[in-house]
Amino acid sequence: MNRMSRPAIDPAIASGGAATRDGQPISYSRAPARDLAPWIARLYVTIVDTPEDHEVSCGIFSDAATLRIQLRGEWIAQTAEGSREMGRAALYFGPQTRRMPITVRGSFTSVGLSFRAGACHALGGIKLDTMCDRLAPLETLGLCQTEWMNLFAPGASAEDWCTAMEDTLRRMILRSGAPEPDPVTVAVEAAAFTNPVITVARLAQQCGAEQRRLERLVRRDFGMPPKQVLRRARALDMASHLRGVADHDEAEALALRYYDQSHLIREFTALFGMSPRQFVDSPQPLMTLSLETRQARRLEMIARIAPGDIKPWQ
């Protein structure tokens, strides 16, 4: 499937700061320091300026548990437990099994980090099947909201903020003596980025684990069965392509993960709540920010780009 058309943008937030070739804003994001890499997947800083009364109705879809610190903006999230309204806040988001509708009014600044699969269990004993499509106070992970809200000095750079988050997590990990995630979980996480069409039986064989053990670990560390983890990964890669934040040279390979066009439409609609055409034709600023950060990590993981390189969509 070739790219359908240029993705629609919201002109009120399409200028200023880092952006794609299409004019969609993107975050500052990077991989963590080497010593934190077993637990942390990515750090990001998103700063978007809009007219004061401008409202964005969009959504996010993250395959990772995430710390999100909202420094500006009035947010409403539609979670598995109902509508949650928030302003300045530091929150722990579980991974999403499908698109989570989000509305934000005015300019917004969001800072945070995503965890590696298995890290939340290693750090705090959290089983992600209890946290999917939900959000909770930072205390859920044994973190202090006040401490985290005070990390981000006004006027500091995005890199300064990322370093502050790393320093705080490093102290927590050293204090807790948290083990690294289970090697089977690590292998499944890698497969979701490199080969999400693999069968669960073949994946268990590659991991050197009994299938029942693999399924048990994946439910604990991803919050869902392995088949669903791979299905979600395929959809997120396709969504990145449709929003123009993927390597266009992979377009044909991504399309071949689906039997045909009707299969793609069914799968995409089930997870995103809209058809691929609707996804392209309506502005998706929050979703694009989330997808772009994930896709940057994926391309670095599969060595299509080196850390810090210009991305194909820039």
C-alpha positions as CSV (number, residue, x, y, z in Angstrom):
1,M,0.0,0.0,0.0
2,N,1.5,3.3,-1.0
3,R,1.1,6.4,1.1
4,M,-2.5,7.6,0.5
5,S,-1.9,11.3,0.5
6,R,-0.3,14.1,2.5
7,P,-1.7,13.8,6.1
8,A,-4.0,16.6,7.2
9,I,-2.5,19.1,9.6
10,D,-3.9,21.6,12.1
11,P,-2.7,25.0,10.8
12,A,-2.9,26.5,14.3
13,I,-0.1,24.3,15.6
14,A,1.8,23.5,12.4
15,S,4.5,26.1,12.6
16,G,7.4,26.7,14.9
17,G,9.8,24.2,16.5
18,A,10.8,20.8,15.0
19,A,8.4,19.5,12.4
20,T,8.1,16.9,9.6
21,R,8.4,17.8,6.0
22,D,4.6,18.0,6.0
23,G,4.6,20.6,8.8
24,Q,3.5,18.4,11.6
25,P,5.2,19.3,15.0
26,I,7.4,16.6,16.5
27,S,9.0,16.2,19.9
28,Y,12.6,16.4,21.1
29,S,13.3,12.7,21.9
30,R,16.3,10.5,22.4
31,A,17.4,7.1,23.8
32,P,18.4,7.0,27.4
33,A,21.9,6.8,28.8
34,R,23.5,3.4,28.4
35,D,23.2,2.4,32.0
36,L,19.5,3.1,32.0
37,A,18.7,1.4,28.7
38,P,17.5,-1.9,30.3
39,W,14.6,0.0,32.0
40,I,14.0,3.1,29.9
41,A,12.9,3.1,26.3
42,R,12.8,6.8,25.3
43,L,12.8,10.3,26.8
44,Y,10.8,13.2,25.2
45,V,9.9,16.8,25.5
46,T,7.0,18.2,23.6
47,I,6.4,22.0,23.4
48,V,3.5,23.2,21.2
49,D,2.2,26.8,21.1
50,T,-1.4,27.5,19.9
51,P,-3.9,30.3,20.3
52,E,-5.2,30.5,23.9
53,D,-8.7,29.2,23.2
54,H,-7.6,26.6,20.6
55,E,-8.8,23.0,21.3
56,V,-7.2,19.9,19.9
57,S,-9.4,16.8,19.9
58,C,-7.2,13.8,19.1
59,G,-5.8,10.8,20.8
60,I,-2.7,8.9,21.8
61,F,-1.8,5.2,21.3
62,S,1.3,4.1,23.2
63,D,2.6,0.5,23.4
64,A,4.7,1.4,26.5
65,A,3.9,2.4,30.1
66,T,4.8,6.1,30.3
67,L,5.5,8.8,32.8
68,R,3.9,12.0,31.5
69,I,4.5,15.3,33.2
70,Q,2.0,18.0,31.9
71,L,3.5,21.4,32.5
72,R,1.0,23.4,30.4
73,G,-2.4,22.9,28.9
74,E,-5.8,21.7,30.1
75,W,-6.2,18.0,29.3
76,I,-9.1,15.5,29.2
77,A,-8.4,11.8,28.7
78,Q,-11.0,9.1,28.1
79,T,-9.6,6.2,30.0
80,A,-10.9,2.7,30.8
81,E,-12.1,4.2,34.1
82,G,-13.9,7.2,32.5
83,S,-13.1,10.8,31.7
84,R,-10.1,12.3,33.5
85,E,-9.5,16.1,33.5
86,M,-6.1,17.5,34.4
87,G,-3.9,20.5,34.2
88,R,-0.4,20.6,35.6
89,A,0.2,17.0,36.7
90,A,2.7,14.2,36.8
91,L,1.0,10.9,36.0
92,Y,1.8,7.2,35.2
93,F,0.0,6.0,32.1
94,G,-0.3,2.3,31.4
95,P,0.1,1.1,27.8
96,Q,-2.9,1.5,25.5
97,T,-4.7,-1.5,23.9
98,R,-6.3,1.0,21.5
99,R,-6.4,4.7,20.7
100,M,-7.1,6.8,23.9
101,P,-9.1,9.9,23.0
102,I,-7.4,13.1,24.3
103,T,-8.6,16.7,24.2
104,V,-6.2,19.6,25.1
105,R,-7.0,23.3,25.2
106,G,-4.4,26.0,24.7
107,S,-0.6,25.7,24.4
108,F,0.9,22.6,26.0
109,T,4.1,21.3,27.2
110,S,4.5,17.6,28.0
111,V,7.7,16.0,29.3
112,G,8.2,12.3,30.1
113,L,9.7,8.9,29.4
114,S,8.5,5.5,28.3
115,F,9.5,2.3,30.0
116,R,10.9,-0.8,28.5
117,A,8.6,-3.8,28.6
118,G,9.1,-5.5,32.0
119,A,10.6,-2.5,33.6
120,C,7.5,-1.5,35.6
121,H,7.4,-5.0,37.2
122,A,11.1,-4.9,37.9
123,L,10.9,-1.4,39.5
124,G,7.6,-1.6,41.3
125,G,6.1,-5.0,41.0
126,I,3.4,-3.7,38.7
127,K,1.5,-6.2,36.4
128,L,0.5,-4.2,33.4
129,D,-2.7,-6.1,32.8
130,T,-4.1,-4.0,35.7
131,M,-2.9,-0.7,34.1
132,C,-3.8,-0.9,30.4
133,D,-5.8,2.1,29.2
134,R,-5.6,3.7,32.6
135,L,-3.6,6.4,34.4
136,A,-2.6,6.8,38.0
137,P,-0.5,9.0,40.3
138,L,3.3,8.6,40.2
139,E,3.1,7.1,43.7
140,T,1.9,3.9,41.9
141,L,5.5,3.4,41.0
142,G,6.9,4.6,44.3
143,L,7.7,8.1,42.8
144,C,7.0,11.5,44.3
145,Q,4.9,13.8,42.2
146,T,6.2,17.0,43.9
147,E,9.8,15.9,43.2
148,W,9.1,15.2,39.6
149,M,7.1,18.5,39.1
150,N,10.1,20.4,40.4
151,L,12.6,18.8,38.0
152,F,11.9,21.1,35.1
153,A,13.4,24.5,35.7
154,P,11.8,27.3,33.5
155,G,14.2,28.3,30.7
156,A,16.2,25.1,30.8
157,S,16.7,23.3,27.6
158,A,14.9,20.1,26.5
159,E,18.2,18.2,27.0
160,D,18.5,19.6,30.5
161,W,15.1,18.3,31.3
162,C,15.9,14.9,29.9
163,T,19.1,14.7,31.9
164,A,17.2,15.7,35.1
165,M,14.8,12.8,34.5
166,E,17.6,10.4,34.0
167,D,19.4,11.4,37.2
168,T,16.2,10.9,39.2
169,L,15.5,7.5,37.7
170,R,19.1,6.5,38.1
171,R,18.9,7.2,41.9
172,M,15.6,5.2,42.1
173,I,17.1,2.2,40.3
174,L,20.2,2.2,42.4
175,R,18.2,2.6,45.6
176,S,15.7,-0.2,44.8
177,G,18.3,-2.7,43.3
178,A,15.7,-3.4,40.6
179,P,16.7,-6.3,38.3
180,E,16.7,-6.0,34.6
181,P,13.5,-7.2,32.8
182,D,13.2,-10.9,32.0
183,P,15.2,-11.9,28.8
184,V,12.0,-13.5,27.3
185,T,10.2,-10.2,27.7
186,V,13.1,-8.4,26.1
187,A,13.1,-10.8,23.2
188,V,9.3,-10.3,22.7
189,E,9.7,-6.5,22.8
190,A,12.4,-6.7,20.1
191,A,10.2,-8.9,17.9
192,A,7.4,-6.4,18.1
193,F,9.7,-3.9,16.4
194,T,11.6,-6.2,14.0
195,N,9.2,-9.0,13.0
196,P,5.6,-8.5,14.3
197,V,4.2,-11.0,11.8
198,I,5.9,-13.9,13.6
199,T,3.6,-16.5,15.1
200,V,3.5,-16.9,18.9
201,A,4.7,-20.5,18.6
202,R,7.7,-19.5,16.6
203,L,8.4,-16.6,18.9
204,A,8.4,-18.9,21.9
205,Q,10.8,-21.2,20.1
206,Q,13.1,-18.3,19.3
207,C,13.1,-17.2,22.9
208,G,13.8,-20.8,24.2
209,A,10.7,-20.7,26.4
210,E,7.7,-22.8,26.7
211,Q,4.7,-21.1,25.1
212,R,2.7,-21.0,28.3
213,R,5.6,-19.3,30.1
214,L,6.0,-16.8,27.4
215,E,2.3,-16.0,27.4
216,R,2.3,-15.6,31.2
217,L,5.3,-13.2,31.1
218,V,3.9,-11.2,28.2
219,R,0.5,-10.7,30.0
220,R,2.4,-9.5,33.1
221,D,4.9,-7.2,31.3
222,F,2.8,-6.0,28.3
223,G,-0.7,-6.2,29.8
224,M,-2.1,-8.4,27.0
225,P,-1.5,-11.7,25.1
226,P,1.5,-11.9,22.8
227,K,-0.7,-12.1,19.7
228,Q,-2.3,-8.8,20.6
229,V,1.1,-7.3,21.2
230,L,2.2,-8.2,17.7
231,R,-1.1,-7.0,16.2
232,R,-0.8,-3.6,17.9
233,A,2.8,-3.3,16.7
234,R,1.8,-3.8,13.1
235,A,-1.0,-1.2,13.4
236,L,1.3,1.3,15.0
237,D,3.9,1.0,12.3
238,M,1.2,1.4,9.6
239,A,-0.3,4.4,11.4
240,S,3.2,6.0,11.5
241,H,3.5,5.5,7.7
242,L,0.1,7.0,7.1
243,R,1.0,10.1,9.2
244,G,4.3,10.5,7.4
245,V,6.5,9.6,10.4
246,A,8.1,6.4,9.0
247,D,10.8,5.4,6.6
248,H,8.9,5.6,3.2
249,D,11.2,2.9,1.9
250,E,9.5,0.4,4.2
251,A,6.0,1.2,2.8
252,E,5.6,-2.0,0.8
253,A,7.0,-4.2,3.6
254,L,4.5,-2.7,6.1
255,A,1.6,-3.2,3.7
256,L,2.5,-6.9,3.1
257,R,1.9,-7.5,6.8
258,Y,-1.8,-7.5,5.9
259,Y,-3.5,-10.0,3.7
260,D,-5.3,-7.3,1.7
261,Q,-6.9,-3.9,1.9
262,S,-10.0,-5.1,3.7
263,H,-7.8,-6.8,6.3
264,L,-5.9,-3.6,6.9
265,I,-9.1,-1.6,7.2
266,R,-10.7,-4.0,9.7
267,E,-7.6,-4.2,11.9
268,F,-6.9,-0.4,11.8
269,T,-10.5,0.5,12.5
270,A,-10.7,-1.9,15.5
271,L,-7.6,-0.3,17.1
272,F,-7.9,3.4,16.1
273,G,-11.7,3.8,15.8
274,M,-11.5,5.1,12.3
275,S,-10.5,3.9,8.8
276,P,-7.0,4.5,7.4
277,R,-8.5,7.1,5.1
278,Q,-10.1,9.0,7.9
279,F,-6.9,8.8,9.9
280,V,-5.0,10.5,7.0
281,D,-7.7,13.1,6.3
282,S,-8.2,14.4,9.8
283,P,-5.5,16.3,11.8
284,Q,-3.8,14.0,14.3
285,P,-1.3,16.2,16.1
286,L,-1.1,14.4,19.4
287,M,-1.2,11.0,17.8
288,T,1.6,12.0,15.4
289,L,3.8,13.2,18.2
290,S,3.4,9.8,20.0
291,L,3.9,7.8,16.8
292,E,7.0,9.8,15.8
293,T,8.7,9.2,19.1
294,R,8.1,5.4,18.9
295,Q,9.1,5.2,15.3
296,A,12.4,7.0,16.0
297,R,13.2,4.4,18.6
298,R,12.2,1.6,16.3
299,L,14.5,2.8,13.4
300,E,17.4,3.1,15.9
301,M,16.7,-0.4,17.2
302,I,16.7,-2.0,13.8
303,A,19.8,0.2,12.8
304,R,18.1,2.0,9.9
305,I,19.3,5.2,11.5
306,A,21.9,6.0,14.2
307,P,21.0,7.8,17.4
308,G,20.9,11.5,16.7
309,D,20.7,11.1,12.9
310,I,18.2,13.2,10.9
311,K,15.1,11.1,10.5
312,P,13.6,10.2,7.1
313,W,10.5,12.3,7.7
314,Q,12.4,15.5,8.6
